[in-house]
């Protein structure tokens, strides 16, 4: 099979298409012919050596896919060759074939394209974990979604919209029409406005109930200050530490140094009690390792059954264009999901 192999930690240019052995299929496993693989910031960070969970190069990254069941092993029930499915894999997704446990795949919803299905696993599971499980979002609450035009941002907006929340979202001005259409009532241009000042203005100084943010320490500190009593912030990434040039910049190094102090430093324990705020950290891959995806998967399926989600795919790149795809995401140009296709 062909796969996109990460050959080093020099950035997007180290992604090369190579021939790899077909993955074996064991008991309770399914092998899928991948038709679309999702790209996430975890993958972008892995190309710089900044994602500790990623395997060491040479390796195949990518941990979500959609395609057709090619074969399956013994003890697999309810699956047939030719079924269209989507799911997650602990890396290896940038391949023509991927083998996963049968419990980790889901049928492509009726009316969804393969590309839309590939946009579901990571973005929507992350948003559900952040907003519903950790955030406990409910009707009438205020939620601030950073990078509201990105894959997780759009997923989170759709979840918050269904919950009946009041939605604030940061995005460049050119993307405001798109995020408004998704349900963001208060789009904020982070390039021309200080989002902290703007949210305070819009809320009469009260702040918000829940914030989800994958940008990094510069914004995390502001997020914490914006929480009203009982508020929560969920940190699920650090896009600030990457640059579009495929290298670690001075700004990236500064962000890494400041990360341990960005949320609630250990010496602020008593202060946090008095401030009545909560801070959560979210890493979907570690969540998966710790308890599996059954709980989040059930939440995802329930919402798909009631047509709550409409994944947005910005564009697809061929395997040979993997480096360009990573640069595209790093430059923050995308609106919705970016995919790789064999």
ROVEXTOR-416561 format. One record per residue (C-alpha): residue in one letter; x, y, z. Coordinates in steps of 0.02 Angstrom, whole numbers, padded with zeros to 5 digits, always signed. Example, Ala and Ser with C-alpha at 12.3 -4.5 7.8 and 13.67 -1.06 7.14 Angstrom:
% residues 2
REC mimar     c1     c2     c3
REC     A +00615 -00225 +00390
REC     S +00684 -00053 +00357
//
This chain:
% residues 342
REC mimar     c1     c2     c3
REC     X +00000 +00000 +00000
REC     X +00048 +00183 -00017
REC     X +00063 +00292 +00137
REC     X +00121 +00466 +00185
REC     X +00275 +00437 +00293
REC     X +00345 +00564 +00414
REC     X +00532 +00546 +00386
REC     X +00596 +00672 +00514
REC     X +00549 +00822 +00620
REC     X +00586 +00959 +00494
REC     X +00405 +01004 +00462
REC     X +00291 +00977 +00311
REC     X +00435 +00942 +00191
REC     X +00471 +00782 +00287
REC     X +00306 +00703 +00231
REC     X +00345 +00581 +00090
REC     X +00237 +00456 -00004
REC     X +00312 +00281 +00011
REC     X +00264 +00100 -00012
REC     X +00226 +00009 +00152
REC     X +00174 -00169 +00193
REC     X -00014 -00196 +00202
REC     X -00069 -00202 +00385
REC     X -00119 -00376 +00446
REC     X -00296 -00414 +00505
REC     X -00320 -00508 +00668
REC     X -00468 -00568 +00770
REC     X -00599 -00434 +00806
REC     X -00513 -00317 +00682
REC     X -00570 -00233 +00522
REC     X -00461 -00173 +00378
REC     X -00525 -00019 +00288
REC     X -00478 +00047 +00116
REC     X -00455 +00230 +00161
REC     X -00538 +00356 +00046
REC     X -00510 +00510 +00154
REC     X -00401 +00543 +00306
REC     X -00422 +00692 +00421
REC     X -00281 +00811 +00463
REC     X -00271 +00884 +00639
REC     X -00155 +01003 +00730
REC     X -00086 +00854 +00824
REC     X -00018 +00794 +00657
REC     X +00055 +00965 +00619
REC     X +00142 +00967 +00788
REC     X +00206 +00790 +00759
REC     X +00300 +00848 +00604
REC     X +00398 +00967 +00717
REC     X +00429 +00838 +00853
REC     X +00310 +00932 +00970
REC     X +00179 +00796 +00994
REC     X +00245 +00671 +01122
REC     X +00114 +00537 +01084
REC     X +00167 +00522 +00902
REC     X +00281 +00377 +00854
REC     X +00462 +00416 +00810
REC     X +00504 +00442 +00625
REC     X +00496 +00358 +00507
REC     X +00313 +00335 +00545
REC     X +00139 +00360 +00474
REC     X +00035 +00490 +00567
REC     X -00149 +00533 +00553
REC     X -00282 +00464 +00669
REC     X -00450 +00475 +00583
REC     X -00516 +00406 +00419
REC     X -00666 +00356 +00316
REC     X -00677 +00224 +00182
REC     X -00739 +00051 +00134
REC     X -00719 -00111 +00232
REC     X -00592 -00213 +00132
REC     X -00582 -00367 +00246
REC     X -00604 -00419 +00427
REC     X -00541 -00552 +00545
REC     X -00626 -00687 +00649
REC     X -00751 -00641 +00785
REC     X -00811 -00486 +00694
REC     X -01001 -00468 +00687
REC     X -01114 -00342 +00603
REC     X -00985 -00290 +00473
REC     X -00981 -00336 +00288
REC     X -00853 -00310 +00152
REC     X -00899 -00153 +00057
REC     X -00977 -00062 +00205
REC     X -00937 +00123 +00212
REC     X -00868 +00168 +00382
REC     X -00772 +00301 +00478
REC     X -00666 +00292 +00634
REC     X -00506 +00329 +00726
REC     X -00337 +00246 +00732
REC     X -00189 +00278 +00847
REC     X -00093 +00354 +00703
REC     X -00069 +00268 +00535
REC     X -00217 +00355 +00455
REC     X -00118 +00430 +00309
REC     X -00122 +00261 +00221
REC     X -00219 +00172 +00085
REC     X -00262 +00034 +00210
REC     X -00287 +00042 +00398
REC     X -00329 -00097 +00521
REC     X -00427 -00054 +00679
REC     X -00532 -00144 +00811
REC     X -00708 -00173 +00748
REC     X -00773 -00076 +00898
REC     X -00685 +00082 +00836
REC     X -00780 +00102 +00672
REC     X -00951 +00175 +00637
REC     X -01063 +00170 +00483
REC     X -01060 +00324 +00372
REC     X -01224 +00414 +00409
REC     X -01355 +00416 +00273
REC     X -01335 +00569 +00163
REC     X -01153 +00599 +00214
REC     X -01011 +00595 +00091
REC     X -00853 +00498 +00132
REC     X -00765 +00665 +00153
REC     X -00894 +00726 +00279
REC     X -00880 +00563 +00375
REC     X -00691 +00582 +00385
REC     X -00720 +00752 +00466
REC     X -00821 +00676 +00609
REC     X -00712 +00574 +00728
REC     X -00582 +00690 +00802
REC     X -00670 +00857 +00786
REC     X -00839 +00805 +00852
REC     X -00773 +00688 +00988
REC     X -00658 +00828 +01048
REC     X -00799 +00955 +01048
REC     X -00917 +00835 +01139
REC     X -00786 +00798 +01272
REC     X -00749 +00983 +01297
REC     X -00924 +01056 +01293
REC     X -01036 +00916 +01357
REC     X -00931 +00804 +01470
REC     X -00809 +00929 +01544
REC     X -00904 +01091 +01515
REC     X -01080 +01031 +01557
REC     X -01148 +01159 +01435
REC     X -01333 +01195 +01454
REC     X -01466 +01305 +01377
REC     X -01442 +01491 +01400
REC     X -01260 +01483 +01450
REC     X -01127 +01586 +01362
REC     X -00988 +01493 +01272
REC     X -00833 +01565 +01190
REC     X -00761 +01457 +01051
REC     X -00589 +01502 +00988
REC     X -00545 +01466 +00806
REC     X -00731 +01451 +00773
REC     X -00704 +01424 +00586
REC     X -00588 +01275 +00611
REC     X -00639 +01092 +00616
REC     X -00664 +01081 +00804
REC     X -00734 +01257 +00807
REC     X -00873 +01218 +00685
REC     X -00911 +01054 +00774
REC     X -00919 +01145 +00941
REC     X -01032 +01280 +00868
REC     X -01155 +01150 +00806
REC     X -01158 +01065 +00977
REC     X -01179 +01231 +01069
REC     X -01315 +01285 +00948
REC     X -01414 +01125 +00980
REC     X -01392 +01151 +01168
REC     X -01468 +01326 +01155
REC     X -01313 +01419 +01213
REC     X -01265 +01598 +01172
REC     X -01111 +01579 +01061
REC     X -00959 +01693 +01049
REC     X -00826 +01644 +00922
REC     X -00656 +01709 +00869
REC     X -00607 +01706 +00685
REC     X -00533 +01823 +00557
REC     X -00658 +01944 +00482
REC     X -00663 +01853 +00315
REC     X -00737 +01700 +00403
REC     X -00873 +01789 +00501
REC     X -01010 +01756 +00375
REC     X -00973 +01570 +00383
REC     X -00972 +01557 +00572
REC     X -01130 +01662 +00585
REC     X -01216 +01537 +00472
REC     X -01161 +01398 +00590
REC     X -01235 +01485 +00741
REC     X -01105 +01605 +00811
REC     X -01205 +01755 +00872
REC     X -01053 +01860 +00918
REC     X -00908 +01840 +00795
REC     X -00748 +01925 +00853
REC     X -00604 +01969 +00738
REC     X -00454 +01920 +00844
REC     X -00337 +02008 +00723
REC     X -00407 +02182 +00750
REC     X -00487 +02168 +00922
REC     X -00433 +02107 +01092
REC     X -00559 +01966 +01118
REC     X -00553 +01989 +01307
REC     X -00606 +02171 +01293
REC     X -00739 +02131 +01164
REC     X -00818 +01990 +01264
REC     X -00823 +02102 +01417
REC     X -00907 +02237 +01314
REC     X -01035 +02117 +01240
REC     X -01077 +02041 +01409
REC     X -01080 +02202 +01508
REC     X -00925 +02146 +01602
REC     X -01001 +01982 +01662
REC     X -00897 +01862 +01557
REC     X -00945 +01688 +01497
REC     X -00984 +01516 +01569
REC     X -00874 +01407 +01460
REC     X -00723 +01432 +01347
REC     X -00638 +01304 +01237
REC     X -00467 +01349 +01169
REC     X -00328 +01262 +01074
REC     X -00220 +01414 +01039
REC     X -00096 +01423 +01183
REC     X -00038 +01519 +01337
REC     X -00061 +01695 +01268
REC     X -00249 +01670 +01258
REC     X -00267 +01549 +01404
REC     X -00229 +01686 +01530
REC     X -00361 +01799 +01453
REC     X -00485 +01655 +01447
REC     X -00468 +01625 +01633
REC     X -00501 +01807 +01672
REC     X -00659 +01803 +01565
REC     X -00743 +01663 +01663
REC     X -00890 +01715 +01770
REC     X -00918 +01625 +01938
REC     X -00942 +01440 +01903
REC     X -00858 +01459 +01734
REC     X -00745 +01331 +01654
REC     X -00610 +01335 +01522
REC     X -00551 +01184 +01423
REC     X -00376 +01187 +01347
REC     X -00360 +01057 +01210
REC     X -00209 +01111 +01107
REC     X -00073 +01239 +01078
REC     X -00074 +01294 +00896
REC     X +00026 +01446 +00951
REC     X +00183 +01338 +00961
REC     X +00181 +01300 +00775
REC     X +00222 +01413 +00629
REC     X +00178 +01402 +00445
REC     X +00361 +01394 +00394
REC     X +00391 +01217 +00454
REC     X +00509 +01265 +00595
REC     X +00506 +01310 +00779
REC     X +00506 +01499 +00791
REC     X +00557 +01610 +00937
REC     X +00373 +01638 +00970
REC     X +00345 +01450 +00975
REC     X +00484 +01425 +01101
REC     X +00414 +01564 +01209
REC     X +00243 +01482 +01205
REC     X +00316 +01315 +01258
REC     X +00406 +01395 +01405
REC     X +00247 +01483 +01461
REC     X +00131 +01334 +01443
REC     X +00152 +01266 +01621
REC     X +00100 +01435 +01692
REC     X -00043 +01472 +01574
REC     X -00188 +01391 +01664
REC     X -00192 +01378 +01853
REC     X -00016 +01371 +01928
REC     X +00003 +01258 +02079
REC     X +00029 +01406 +02195
REC     X -00143 +01476 +02147
REC     X -00239 +01332 +02228
REC     X -00320 +01441 +02361
REC     X -00349 +01580 +02236
REC     X -00446 +01462 +02123
REC     X -00558 +01415 +02268
REC     X -00598 +01597 +02298
REC     X -00623 +01634 +02112
REC     X -00746 +01491 +02086
REC     X -00677 +01442 +01917
REC     X -00620 +01279 +01839
REC     X -00485 +01233 +01714
REC     X -00483 +01071 +01614
REC     X -00351 +00997 +01501
REC     X -00408 +00885 +01358
REC     X -00305 +00766 +01251
REC     X -00420 +00654 +01149
REC     X -00285 +00525 +01115
REC     X -00249 +00504 +01301
REC     X -00437 +00497 +01335
REC     X -00446 +00355 +01209
REC     X -00302 +00263 +01294
REC     X -00378 +00285 +01467
REC     X -00558 +00232 +01437
REC     X -00586 +00202 +01251
REC     X -00708 +00296 +01141
REC     X -00869 +00205 +01188
REC     X -00941 +00349 +01290
REC     X -00899 +00484 +01163
REC     X -00947 +00370 +01019
REC     X -01121 +00343 +01093
REC     X -01143 +00531 +01111
REC     X -01087 +00556 +00931
REC     X -01204 +00422 +00862
REC     X -01353 +00490 +00959
REC     X -01330 +00661 +00884
REC     X -01302 +00593 +00710
REC     X -01468 +00501 +00725
REC     X -01557 +00665 +00755
REC     X -01462 +00753 +00616
REC     X -01377 +00874 +00735
REC     X -01214 +00881 +00637
REC     X -01167 +00946 +00467
REC     X -00977 +00929 +00446
REC     X -00894 +01062 +00341
REC     X -00748 +01009 +00230
REC     X -00638 +01149 +00166
REC     X -00537 +01050 +00041
REC     X -00448 +00887 +00006
REC     X -00266 +00863 -00041
REC     X -00189 +00712 -00127
REC     X -00063 +00609 -00029
REC     X +00076 +00688 -00133
REC     X +00017 +00859 -00072
REC     X +00025 +00817 +00113
REC     X +00156 +00949 +00147
REC     X +00049 +01082 +00063
REC     X -00101 +01025 +00165
REC     X -00004 +01047 +00327
REC     X +00056 +01218 +00275
REC     X -00123 +01266 +00230
REC     X -00184 +01221 +00405
REC     X -00036 +01305 +00490
REC     X -00074 +01467 +00397
REC     X -00252 +01466 +00470
REC     X -00332 +01477 +00299
REC     X -00454 +01334 +00318
REC     X -00639 +01345 +00356
REC     X -00686 +01173 +00422
REC     X -00593 +01010 +00395
REC     X -00443 +00978 +00285
REC     X -00420 +00802 +00217
REC     X -00294 +00691 +00128
REC     X -00353 +00571 -00007
REC     X -00255 +00426 -00084
//
